[in-house]
Amino acid sequence: MATPRNRKLTDLRNIGNKIAARLNEVGISCEDELRQVGAVGAHRMIKEKHPNETFPVCYYLYSFEGALSDKHWDELSERRKQQLRAQVG
């Protein structure tokens, strides 16, 4: 049985099968692994794996942050969204 902090990716908010599959492609398969790399790290890893694709920040970056803080991505404060975008560059 999964521990509360080691849930399957699809058990987290904002993460459906498609996003979970993208995370799996870069070696992230559970909540603990996502926490270790963080929202920004996971976003970067996916962008590096798919350099010719455009990824809306709300679909990945904000979704990851929301998943880690148990919030819908749109509930993140504008300040936090700005911080995340600045970290991504």
KAGI-V589111 format. One record per residue. N is the residue number from 1. RES is the residue in one small letter. SS is DSSP state (~ for helix, > for strand, _ for the rest). PSI is psi in whole degrees, -180 to 180 (999 if undefined). NEAR is the number of other ideal C-beta (glycine too) atoms within 8 Angstrom. Layout:
N:RES:SS:PSI:NEAR, N:RES:SS:PSI:NEAR
This chain:
1:m:_:136:2, 2:a:_:141:8, 3:t:_:160:6, 4:p:_:-29:5, 5:r:_:6:7, 6:n:_:43:8, 7:r:_:161:11, 8:k:>:151:9, 9:l:~:-41:16, 10:t:~:-7:8, 11:d:~:-11:7, 12:l:_:152:13, 13:r:_:147:8, 14:n:_:-3:12, 15:i:_:108:12, 16:g:_:-169:7, 17:n:~:-41:6, 18:k:~:-47:6, 19:i:~:-39:13, 20:a:~:-40:12, 21:a:~:-40:8, 22:r:~:-42:12, 23:l:~:-42:14, 24:n:~:-38:10, 25:e:~:-30:8, 26:v:_:14:10, 27:g:_:13:7, 28:i:_:117:12, 29:s:_:-1:7, 30:c:>:172:11, 31:e:~:-44:13, 32:d:~:-42:8, 33:e:~:-38:10, 34:l:~:-41:17, 35:r:~:-39:9, 36:q:~:-42:6, 37:v:~:-23:9, 38:g:~:168:10, 39:a:~:-45:13, 40:v:~:-45:10, 41:g:~:-44:8, 42:a:~:-42:15, 43:h:~:-46:14, 44:r:~:-43:9, 45:m:~:-42:12, 46:i:~:-41:14, 47:k:~:-39:10, 48:e:~:-37:7, 49:k:~:-31:9, 50:h:_:68:9, 51:p:_:-21:6, 52:n:_:4:3, 53:e:_:149:6, 54:t:_:128:3, 55:f:_:113:11, 56:p:_:134:6, 57:v:_:-34:12, 58:c:_:-30:9, 59:y:_:-30:8, 60:y:_:-68:14, 61:l:~:-53:14, 62:y:~:-35:16, 63:s:~:-42:13, 64:f:~:-46:15, 65:e:~:-43:13, 66:g:~:-40:15, 67:a:~:-41:15, 68:l:~:-23:11, 69:s:~:9:7, 70:d:_:48:7, 71:k:_:152:8, 72:h:_:143:7, 73:w:~:-31:11, 74:d:~:-10:6, 75:e:~:-8:6, 76:l:_:142:13, 77:s:_:154:5, 78:e:~:-35:6, 79:r:~:-45:6, 80:r:~:-40:9, 81:k:~:-42:11, 82:q:~:-42:8, 83:q:~:-45:8, 84:l:~:-45:15, 85:r:~:-38:9, 86:a:~:-38:7, 87:q:~:-35:7, 88:v:~:-36:10, 89:g:_:999:3
